[in-house]
């Protein structure tokens, strides 16, 4: 009888919680979604346009109307000469398909990129003459499906 009285007199320790017995598995969040969605917005590609359309149909008004490159071109255009007689504007960017695949770029120590073209408008403000031409702006690095960039054959995270 003395043994049972001593056992009940001992204060109980902290309650243990076992995380090994979770009934439902937790869904793993997409940790790369922020990077990939931001890059899609910068390029203004089809994935981004689809997300914008879906958000607008859902009634959201906080969705940007322009892609990142469109905003940049709008911000810097028009570029005018010091006398204001000539101006240059950029609009309607587009990308050609990448020249090489991700694996080829890794093997050949190349950058995974796509050629970017922009419509440039040269305007003579005194005569009103407008010359429009599609111009190669350079090779634009592309993000891989794993949200990395291949620069000179090396996979990089930004």
N, C-alpha and C positions, 0 to 999 in steps of 0.2 A: 503494500500500500504506500509506503514511503516513496518508492520509485515512481509511481504514477503521479504523486503529488508534486515531485520535483520536475517532472516532464512538463506538466501544465504550467508551472511557475516560470519556465524559461520563455522569454519573449520571442515571438516569431520573427524570423529574419526578413529581409526585403523580398518582396514578391518577385519571382522570376518569370520573365516573359520569353517564350521560345518563338523565334522567327522562323524556325524550321518547319513549323506546322501551318504555314499560310495555305489556305484552301484554294484561293484563286491566284493564278500567276499574274504578276503585274505586267502591263503592256510596256514595252521598251519605247521610250520617246525617240523621235527622229531628231537627233542632236545636230545633224547637218542641214536641217531644213532652213534655218536662218541664212546660212551662207549661200545655199543653192537658190533660194527665192530672191535674195538680194542681187545675185549675179544675173538671174533671169530678168529682174526689173531693169538692171543696167543695160542689158542687151535689147530688151523689149521683144524677146522671142515668143514663140507660140505658146509655150507653157505659161508665161506671164500673162499673155493676152487672155488665155482661157481662165486663169484665176481672177483676172479683173472682171471678165464677163460674168462669171459665177457670183462674185461678190456684189456686183451691181444688180443682178437678178434677185439676190437675197435682200436687197434694199440698203446695202452699206454705201455710205457716201464718202468714207475716208480713204477710198482707193485712189491712187495717183492716176491722172488721166494720161500722162506722158511717161515714156521710159526714161531711164537715166541719160542715155546718149541724146535723146530728143531734147531734154532739158538743157544739157550742156551746149548743144548746137544753137538752141534758141537764145541762150545766155550770151554767147560770143558773137552771134550774128545780129546785124551786119557789121563787118569790119570795113571801116571807111578810111580813105586816105586823108591826109592832113587838110586838104582843101575842100573835102566833101563832094568832089565830083565823081568819084568812083567808089563802089562798095562791093563787098563779097559776102555772100550768105551761103550757109551749109544747111541741107535738109535731106530727108529721106535716105537714111543710112540702110545698108543691107550687107549681109554676109554671104560669101560663097561657102560651099562645103569645105571642111578642112582638107588640106592636100594629103596629109598622112594620118593614119590611125594613132591611137594612144600608144599601142605596143610598138609601132614603127618608130615613133618619136623617141621612145625609151631606148630602142635598139640602136638607132642612128644618131643619138645625142642631139636631137632636134627639139624645137619648141612646138608644143601642140597649140596650133593657132589657125585662124581662118582669115582670109583676105577681106578687108572691110572697104566698101565703096560708098561714096557719098555724092549726092547731087550738089554741085557747086554752081551758084548763079552769080555771074559777074555783071553788075549793073552800072551803066554810064548814066549818072544822075542828070547830066546836062542835056543829053539827047533822048534819054528814056530807053535806050537800047539794052536788051537783056540777052546775055549769052549763057546758056545752061549746058552743063557737061557733067557726066559721071566721072568721078575722080577716084583713083586708088589712094586710100589714106594710110594703108599699112597693114601688117599682119597683127591681128588682135588675139592675144592669148585666150584660150578657152578653158573652162573648168571641166574636169573629168566628172563622170558620174559619182566618183567618191569624194567630190568637193575638193580636189587638189588641182594643181597646175603642173604641167610638164615643161620645165625650162631647161634648155640644153640637155635634154635626156634625163634630167633628175626630177623626181616627183617632189613638189614643194607644197606646203600648207601655208596659207596666208591668214 
